[in-house]
């Protein structure tokens, strides 16, 4: 998602809340299987909500890369989250999603 702050998504928590609302509007069909997919990647957490599992997976991946999620700017953290969602959707649906639009200002 280009410029998530333009949508009021300034924290990881706001991004997950936004996506939960979007999924709810689609009668919970968008993220069907997401929690199990996340738990499989983490090897645990089947009793946790997907927002917590997504956060834990983003932390684990950033630590594997030698970094810390806490060191990232909010938009980078949100980008990691939407990257995880994109990966899930592409694997679940068996096809790549279209590239996000490029935004140029000025």
Backbone as CSV, one residue per row, in Angstrom:
resi,resn,N_x,N_y,N_z,CA_x,CA_y,CA_z,C_x,C_y,C_z
1,UNK,0.852,-1.171,0.000,0.000,0.000,0.000,0.894,1.229,0.000
2,UNK,0.730,2.071,-0.990,1.505,3.300,-1.059,0.907,4.332,-0.104
3,UNK,1.744,4.933,0.681,1.368,5.988,1.630,0.189,5.603,2.526
4,UNK,0.363,4.620,3.394,-0.741,4.209,4.264,-1.250,5.320,5.176
5,UNK,-0.383,6.281,5.496,-0.820,7.367,6.378,-1.907,8.221,5.719
6,UNK,-1.980,8.192,4.391,-3.041,8.929,3.696,-4.421,8.363,4.040
7,UNK,-4.450,7.124,4.515,-5.703,6.470,4.915,-5.860,6.439,6.430
8,UNK,-4.993,7.162,7.139,-5.047,7.171,8.600,-4.376,5.972,9.232
9,UNK,-3.649,5.197,8.434,-2.985,4.001,8.943,-1.574,4.385,9.392
10,UNK,-1.475,4.820,10.623,-0.208,5.319,11.136,0.481,4.350,12.087
11,UNK,-0.186,3.255,12.422,0.413,2.241,13.289,0.054,0.854,12.771
12,UNK,0.821,-0.126,13.209,0.552,-1.526,12.865,-0.865,-1.896,13.304
13,UNK,-1.246,-1.448,14.490,-2.562,-1.776,15.050,-3.689,-1.178,14.208
14,UNK,-3.508,0.059,13.765,-4.543,0.681,12.920,-4.656,-0.037,11.579
15,UNK,-3.532,-0.498,11.062,-3.553,-1.235,9.786,-4.308,-2.550,9.939
16,UNK,-4.082,-3.269,11.044,-4.790,-4.536,11.232,-6.282,-4.291,11.473
17,UNK,-6.613,-3.220,12.177,-8.019,-2.885,12.411,-8.706,-2.533,11.094
18,UNK,-8.024,-1.774,10.244,-8.544,-1.430,8.922,-8.837,-2.696,8.121
19,UNK,-7.878,-3.614,8.098,-8.054,-4.834,7.323,-9.148,-5.721,7.918
20,UNK,-9.267,-5.743,9.238,-10.345,-6.501,9.869,-11.701,-5.946,9.419
21,UNK,-11.828,-4.629,9.380,-13.075,-4.018,8.921,-13.365,-4.342,7.468
22,UNK,-12.325,-4.324,6.642,-12.475,-4.656,5.229,-12.924,-6.109,5.078
23,UNK,-12.291,-6.998,5.841,-12.659,-8.415,5.806,-14.092,-8.604,6.287
24,UNK,-14.466,-7.878,7.315,-15.826,-7.951,7.845,-16.845,-7.533,6.787
25,UNK,-16.533,-6.470,6.054,-17.437,-5.998,5.006,-17.618,-7.040,3.902
26,UNK,-16.607,-7.894,3.742,-16.677,-8.960,2.736,-17.130,-10.285,3.353
27,UNK,-17.826,-10.184,4.488,-18.363,-11.349,5.202,-17.271,-12.359,5.542
28,UNK,-16.102,-11.842,5.906,-14.946,-12.617,6.374,-14.430,-13.622,5.344
29,UNK,-14.592,-13.271,4.067,-14.095,-14.154,3.009,-12.685,-13.782,2.549
30,UNK,-12.286,-12.522,2.731,-10.982,-12.078,2.245,-9.839,-12.815,2.938
31,UNK,-9.920,-12.929,4.242,-8.826,-13.516,5.017,-9.121,-14.933,5.494
32,UNK,-10.020,-15.615,4.795,-10.354,-16.987,5.163,-9.090,-17.853,5.111
33,UNK,-8.724,-18.452,6.238,-7.542,-19.297,6.314,-6.273,-18.560,6.725
34,UNK,-6.347,-17.243,6.900,-5.163,-16.439,7.211,-4.543,-16.820,8.554
35,UNK,-5.356,-16.988,9.583,-4.814,-17.330,10.909,-4.082,-18.672,10.873
36,UNK,-4.652,-19.660,10.213,-3.985,-20.968,10.111,-2.694,-20.856,9.308
37,UNK,-2.709,-20.087,8.232,-1.525,-19.885,7.402,-0.406,-19.254,8.225
38,UNK,-0.760,-18.240,9.009,0.226,-17.584,9.865,0.766,-18.541,10.922
39,UNK,-0.130,-19.281,11.560,0.283,-20.226,12.607,1.211,-21.293,12.036
40,UNK,0.959,-21.744,10.815,1.836,-22.721,10.173,3.244,-22.155,9.991
41,UNK,3.345,-20.897,9.613,4.658,-20.286,9.424,5.391,-20.062,10.737
42,UNK,4.636,-19.804,11.780,5.241,-19.582,13.093,5.479,-20.889,13.846
43,UNK,4.741,-21.930,13.475,4.853,-23.202,14.173,4.145,-23.210,15.515
44,UNK,3.287,-22.243,15.733,2.527,-22.147,16.992,1.453,-21.082,16.861
45,UNK,0.642,-20.968,17.889,-0.291,-19.860,17.974,-1.663,-20.071,17.387
46,UNK,-2.086,-21.302,17.231,-3.396,-21.535,16.622,-4.552,-20.921,17.420
47,UNK,-4.316,-20.609,18.692,-5.392,-20.032,19.501,-5.362,-18.502,19.504
48,UNK,-4.414,-17.898,18.773,-4.302,-16.438,18.746,-5.050,-15.849,17.556
49,UNK,-5.426,-14.585,17.673,-6.088,-13.897,16.562,-5.055,-13.586,15.485
50,UNK,-5.511,-13.450,14.246,-4.573,-13.265,13.139,-3.748,-11.996,13.272
51,UNK,-4.299,-10.950,13.880,-3.526,-9.709,13.994,-2.281,-9.920,14.858
52,UNK,-2.411,-10.696,15.928,-1.252,-10.999,16.779,-0.267,-11.910,16.041
53,UNK,-0.797,-12.896,15.336,0.072,-13.799,14.579,0.835,-13.044,13.490
54,UNK,0.174,-12.113,12.804,0.842,-11.325,11.763,1.950,-10.474,12.376
55,UNK,1.680,-9.891,13.527,2.707,-9.107,14.213,3.887,-9.993,14.585
56,UNK,3.612,-11.163,15.156,4.680,-12.078,15.556,5.504,-12.547,14.356
57,UNK,4.844,-12.799,13.220,5.570,-13.219,12.027,6.438,-12.078,11.491
58,UNK,5.921,-10.869,11.499,6.709,-9.712,11.053,7.930,-9.524,11.954
59,UNK,7.760,-9.688,13.260,8.882,-9.580,14.200,9.907,-10.670,13.912
60,UNK,9.446,-11.910,13.754,10.351,-13.033,13.511,11.143,-12.829,12.221
61,UNK,10.490,-12.381,11.173,11.177,-12.172,9.898,12.195,-11.037,9.993
62,UNK,11.848,-9.994,10.711,12.775,-8.873,10.850,13.986,-9.279,11.688
63,UNK,13.767,-10.110,12.700,14.877,-10.596,13.521,15.788,-11.505,12.702
64,UNK,15.211,-12.344,11.827,16.017,-13.202,10.961,16.888,-12.382,10.023
65,UNK,16.402,-11.202,9.656,17.157,-10.317,8.766,18.167,-9.467,9.551
66,UNK,18.233,-9.690,10.857,19.194,-8.962,11.679,18.702,-7.626,12.186
67,UNK,17.420,-7.385,12.089,16.865,-6.110,12.537,15.841,-6.289,13.636
68,UNK,15.124,-5.230,13.875,14.068,-5.228,14.879,12.890,-4.440,14.330
69,UNK,11.707,-4.961,14.521,10.514,-4.267,14.045,10.384,-2.913,14.723
70,UNK,10.825,-2.828,15.970,10.743,-1.568,16.708,11.611,-0.477,16.095
71,UNK,12.646,-0.852,15.364,13.551,0.123,14.751,12.998,0.692,13.447
72,UNK,11.970,0.077,12.915,11.411,0.521,11.640,10.458,1.696,11.836
73,UNK,10.402,2.551,10.822,9.424,3.633,10.815,8.026,3.023,10.701
74,UNK,7.011,3.712,11.214,5.648,3.168,11.162,5.219,2.706,9.764
75,UNK,5.530,3.477,8.726,5.113,3.073,7.382,5.830,1.807,6.931
76,UNK,7.065,1.612,7.375,7.781,0.379,7.044,7.155,-0.809,7.763
77,UNK,6.751,-0.620,9.007,6.091,-1.692,9.760,4.788,-2.089,9.084
78,UNK,4.034,-1.085,8.665,2.768,-1.341,7.976,3.034,-2.032,6.642
79,UNK,4.086,-1.623,5.966,4.465,-2.271,4.710,4.787,-3.743,4.903
80,UNK,5.472,-4.077,6.000,5.773,-5.484,6.309,4.471,-6.260,6.500
81,UNK,3.516,-5.655,7.211,2.232,-6.305,7.454,1.500,-6.577,6.135
82,UNK,1.376,-5.551,5.286,0.660,-5.753,4.032,1.426,-6.688,3.101
83,UNK,2.744,-6.765,3.240,3.522,-7.744,2.485,3.158,-9.167,2.875
84,UNK,2.947,-9.384,4.173,2.530,-10.702,4.671,1.138,-11.042,4.140
85,UNK,0.233,-10.079,4.172,-1.131,-10.303,3.663,-1.077,-10.636,2.176
86,UNK,-0.270,-9.891,1.434,-0.132,-10.134,-0.008,0.399,-11.544,-0.275
87,UNK,1.421,-11.939,0.482,1.991,-13.281,0.329,0.928,-14.349,0.566
88,UNK,0.135,-14.175,1.612,-0.946,-15.122,1.906,-1.934,-15.207,0.749
89,UNK,-2.415,-14.057,0.288,-3.425,-14.051,-0.771,-2.898,-14.689,-2.056
90,UNK,-1.643,-14.401,-2.385,-1.068,-14.986,-3.596,-0.928,-16.502,-3.473
91,UNK,-0.507,-16.976,-2.302,-0.372,-18.422,-2.119,-1.729,-19.102,-2.067
92,UNK,-2.668,-18.488,-1.374,-3.998,-19.091,-1.261,-4.689,-19.166,-2.617
93,UNK,-4.589,-18.092,-3.377,-5.308,-18.020,-4.648,-4.508,-18.579,-5.820
94,UNK,-3.230,-18.879,-5.600,-2.405,-19.487,-6.628,-2.049,-18.583,-7.793
95,UNK,-2.085,-17.281,-7.563,-1.704,-16.354,-8.630,-1.204,-15.052,-8.004
96,UNK,-0.295,-14.377,-8.696,0.206,-13.110,-8.164,-0.849,-12.009,-8.244
97,UNK,-0.791,-11.106,-7.307,-1.685,-9.953,-7.332,-1.090,-8.880,-8.233
98,UNK,-1.926,-8.018,-8.784,-1.385,-6.917,-9.587,-0.476,-6.040,-8.726
99,UNK,0.511,-5.447,-9.353,1.402,-4.543,-8.622,0.627,-3.332,-8.131
100,UNK,0.996,-2.839,-6.936,0.302,-1.631,-6.449,0.633,-0.448,-7.349
101,UNK,-0.274,0.523,-7.418,-0.022,1.680,-8.277,1.155,2.506,-7.751
102,UNK,1.856,3.121,-8.669,2.949,4.001,-8.307,2.407,5.402,-8.133
103,UNK,2.774,6.033,-7.037,2.303,7.384,-6.754,3.475,8.333,-6.895
104,UNK,3.311,9.347,-7.724,4.345,10.366,-7.814,3.709,11.712,-7.477
105,UNK,4.402,12.454,-6.659,3.880,13.746,-6.218,4.797,14.829,-6.760
106,UNK,4.153,15.824,-7.327,4.889,17.004,-7.770,5.463,16.835,-9.064
